[in-house]
Every structure is written in C-alpha cells, then in structure tokens.
C-alpha cells in the first residue's frame, strides 16, 4: 500500500493531506475522509489505510490547517482534562462551509492524479466530520456519489451551516449511523434531518447503533465498540462498493 503526505493549496492556505493508495497500478475510485475534532493522529491514518486496502485512493486532509501547527492529540489525555479548552480553538478554525470550500481544492487534486478513477467520489465523516461530509455532498452533487456519517453531530440545527439545509441538492446515496446516547444528535434532531432527506427525495438509510456512544468507531477512544465499529465498516464499504465501482 502506498502512503504519501502532500500539501494541497486551498483558498485559505496550505492543507497537509495524507494520501493512501492500494497496491497495484489502479486506477481506483477515491474517497475523502473528514476528520473528527481530535484532529489528525495515528488512529485516523490507520483507518484511512484500512479503507485504502479496500481498493480506494483515500485523502485524509488536516482541516485544522487554519489553526496552525499542533502536536498529535492523545484522546485519553484530552478527555481527562478540559476538552473544550484544548479542542475548542481548533474547531473554531473551521466549519461545514469552510470544509466544503477546502474540498474544491481536494477535488482538483484528485482530478490531477492518473490513478484515480473519477469523477465520482465517496466521502465519509466522523463526529465533526459527519456534517462536513454531508455538506460536501450537497455542495458538489455532480461529484459525490456516496456519503457516510458516523456519529455525526448537529446535522439539523438552526445554524446557517446546518447540513440539512442542503438536502435538496444532495444526489448521493446517504448512510447515517447514529449513537443511541448522543447529546449532539438526539432523536428529535435525527427526525428533523430525516424529514429533510425525505422531502428532498434523497436515497438514504439512517440507523441507530443501540448501546453505542458518540465516537464508537474510533479505536483510540475509551468508548470504542469493536462489534459496532465492524458493523460500521461493513456498511461503509458496501456503500462505496455499490456506488463507486
């Protein structure tokens, strides 16, 4: 498997990006991963590598590039301290709309690679990245064929950056996986989001992972749920295989 680190120039600066490719000559379909609030760290790179081994060129961009340089965060240390004090300033440097703006440059980079079978791609986001991935799908409907959100929060709020506001422009197939105990995505918000998808005629499937907590997909989180995570991986790979191959 190939792994390189590149710098992609966006409108707002230089976005460091991991690029992972399967063994062989390709071309392969591409997937962009939108990170969680704990930022780029070994676990995310390992998850990108696993997805790449499934037969995809995978981009893992550091969407906190506007914040500046930072050392990789250890979730155990961050969660044991003042989470908001550490992560809050980093999260404030981006949002769903900024991630969509960054994605214009990410898509252009994919278009420049001869090993990418395009133009349709998949996107997946975790936690903070779930809303970003859905926003990207609504912003680039001609490019995004599939989008998955795992324990994504704030998907249907009154904010102008709320992903549900773009439901009418989403053409991708959507998979939304929620935790049954998640203050950032309570049942009433899930109902609001799904209502928006229904009204827009979006092809989607929304599931609640019973007994799983927000962040269950991340092996470096204390609440990691291996059985639920493997279920999530099966759903994600099936979605991408179905829509991108």
HELIX and SHEET records of a PDB file:
HELIX    1   1 UNK A   42  UNK A   53  1                                  12    
HELIX    2   2 UNK A   75  UNK A   80  1                                   6    
HELIX    3   3 UNK A   83  UNK A   91  1                                   9    
HELIX    4   4 UNK A   96  UNK A  111  1                                  16    
HELIX    5   5 UNK A  128  UNK A  139  1                                  12    
HELIX    6   6 UNK A  163  UNK A  169  5                                   7    
HELIX    7   7 UNK A  187  UNK A  200  1                                  14    
HELIX    8   8 UNK A  226  UNK A  244  1                                  19    
SHEET    1   A 8 UNK A   2  UNK A  10  0                                        
SHEET    2   A 8 UNK A  13  UNK A  21 -1                                        
SHEET    3   A 8 UNK A  56  UNK A  61 -1                                        
SHEET    4   A 8 UNK A  28  UNK A  34  1                                        
SHEET    5   A 8 UNK A 116  UNK A 126  1                                        
SHEET    6   A 8 UNK A 144  UNK A 150  1                                        
SHEET    7   A 8 UNK A 173  UNK A 181  1                                        
SHEET    8   A 8 UNK A 204  UNK A 213  1                                        
END                                                                             
